[in-house]
Amino acid sequence: MKRILIILAVLIVSTFNLYADDRPKIYSLINKEIFISNNWAGETVTLVKENDKYFIIRKILRSGLPGGSILKYPVNFDSDYQIRFSKIISLDIDRKNTISEKFILSIIDDGKIKLFLNGLEVVILRIENKNP
């Protein structure tokens, strides 16, 4: 009887290990630029860590012209795989021309990254390491 209980316990523990979540955590995106298609020159979002706080730096690129808008958002963690950001805390453009935008950045089951803007999925072109 003891052997059956031991075998049953081993089977139960091994079953739990089979379903462990092995996808990368959202922290793996720190200092990586995510290039986004916006039907213009594009945008980038980068997760950064500053003094134990996390922020998103969003750059709106300009085609063939230097400079572009840079916005900074504080990050709210929903889980180890998803963050939200919407409140702009610093920007270099006129505040009255900004609209309320709510972003969700997630790492989904197969390890792919998805970005949603106001509930709609945004097209991610590529991800590159950013030089610190």
C-alpha positions as CSV (number, residue, x, y, z in Angstrom):
1,M,0.0,0.0,0.0
2,K,2.9,2.3,0.8
3,R,4.4,1.7,-2.6
4,I,1.2,2.6,-4.3
5,L,0.9,5.9,-2.4
6,I,4.6,6.8,-3.2
7,I,4.1,6.0,-6.9
8,L,0.9,8.0,-6.9
9,A,2.6,11.0,-5.2
10,V,5.5,10.9,-7.8
11,L,3.0,10.8,-10.6
12,I,1.1,13.8,-9.3
13,V,4.3,15.8,-8.7
14,S,5.6,15.0,-12.2
15,T,2.2,15.9,-13.8
16,F,2.4,19.4,-12.2
17,N,5.9,19.9,-13.6
18,L,4.7,19.0,-17.1
19,Y,2.4,22.1,-17.1
20,A,5.0,24.6,-15.8
21,D,4.9,27.9,-17.6
22,D,8.3,28.2,-19.4
23,R,7.6,31.3,-21.4
24,P,9.9,34.3,-20.8
25,K,8.7,36.9,-18.2
26,I,8.0,40.5,-19.1
27,Y,11.3,41.5,-17.4
28,S,13.1,39.8,-20.3
29,L,12.0,42.8,-22.4
30,I,14.0,45.4,-20.4
31,N,16.1,47.6,-22.8
32,K,14.7,46.0,-25.9
33,E,13.2,48.3,-28.5
34,I,9.9,46.9,-29.9
35,F,9.4,48.4,-33.4
36,I,5.7,49.1,-34.2
37,S,4.1,49.7,-37.6
38,N,1.8,52.7,-37.6
39,N,1.5,53.3,-41.4
40,W,4.0,56.2,-41.1
41,A,7.6,55.9,-40.1
42,G,6.8,53.7,-37.1
43,E,7.2,53.8,-33.4
44,T,9.2,52.1,-30.7
45,V,8.4,51.2,-27.1
46,T,11.1,50.2,-24.7
47,L,10.7,48.9,-21.1
48,V,13.3,50.5,-18.9
49,K,14.1,50.2,-15.2
50,E,15.1,53.3,-13.2
51,N,15.7,53.2,-9.5
52,D,13.6,50.1,-8.9
53,K,10.7,51.5,-11.0
54,Y,9.7,50.5,-14.5
55,F,8.7,52.8,-17.3
56,I,7.9,52.6,-21.0
57,I,9.7,55.0,-23.3
58,R,7.7,55.5,-26.5
59,K,9.3,57.1,-29.5
60,I,7.2,58.2,-32.5
61,L,9.6,58.1,-35.4
62,R,9.7,60.6,-38.3
63,S,10.5,59.4,-41.8
64,G,13.7,60.9,-43.1
65,L,13.7,63.7,-40.4
66,P,15.8,63.8,-37.2
67,G,14.0,63.7,-33.9
68,G,10.6,62.6,-33.1
69,S,8.2,62.6,-30.1
70,I,9.3,60.9,-26.9
71,L,6.7,59.9,-24.3
72,K,7.3,58.3,-20.9
73,Y,4.7,56.1,-19.1
74,P,4.9,54.5,-15.7
75,V,4.2,50.7,-15.9
76,N,1.6,48.7,-14.0
77,F,2.3,45.0,-13.7
78,D,-0.7,42.7,-14.1
79,S,1.5,39.6,-13.9
80,D,4.9,38.4,-14.7
81,Y,3.8,38.2,-18.4
82,Q,1.7,41.4,-18.8
83,I,2.0,45.1,-18.2
84,R,-0.3,48.1,-18.7
85,F,0.6,51.7,-19.3
86,S,-1.5,54.8,-20.2
87,K,-0.6,57.8,-18.0
88,I,2.0,60.0,-19.7
89,I,4.3,61.5,-17.1
90,S,6.7,63.2,-19.5
91,L,6.5,64.1,-23.1
92,D,8.1,66.5,-25.6
93,I,5.0,67.4,-27.5
94,D,2.0,69.7,-26.7
95,R,-0.1,67.9,-24.0
96,K,-3.4,69.3,-25.5
97,N,-2.8,67.3,-28.7
98,T,-2.5,64.0,-26.9
99,I,-5.4,61.6,-26.6
100,S,-6.1,59.0,-24.0
101,E,-4.4,55.8,-25.0
102,K,-4.4,52.5,-23.0
103,F,-1.7,50.0,-23.8
104,I,-1.3,46.3,-22.8
105,L,2.0,44.5,-23.5
106,S,1.9,40.8,-23.1
107,I,4.0,37.7,-23.6
108,I,1.6,35.0,-24.6
109,D,1.7,31.2,-24.3
110,D,4.1,30.5,-27.2
111,G,6.5,33.2,-26.1
112,K,5.4,35.8,-28.7
113,I,4.9,39.4,-27.7
114,K,1.6,41.2,-28.3
115,L,0.8,44.9,-27.9
116,F,-2.7,46.2,-27.6
117,L,-3.7,49.9,-28.0
118,N,-7.2,50.6,-26.7
119,G,-8.1,46.9,-27.0
120,L,-6.8,46.6,-30.6
121,E,-3.7,44.5,-31.5
122,V,-0.8,46.5,-32.9
123,V,1.5,45.1,-35.5
124,I,5.0,44.5,-34.1
125,L,7.7,44.6,-36.8
126,R,10.8,43.5,-34.8
127,I,12.5,43.6,-31.5
128,E,16.1,44.7,-31.0
129,N,18.5,45.1,-28.0
130,K,19.0,48.7,-27.1
131,N,22.4,49.9,-26.2
132,P,22.4,50.9,-22.5
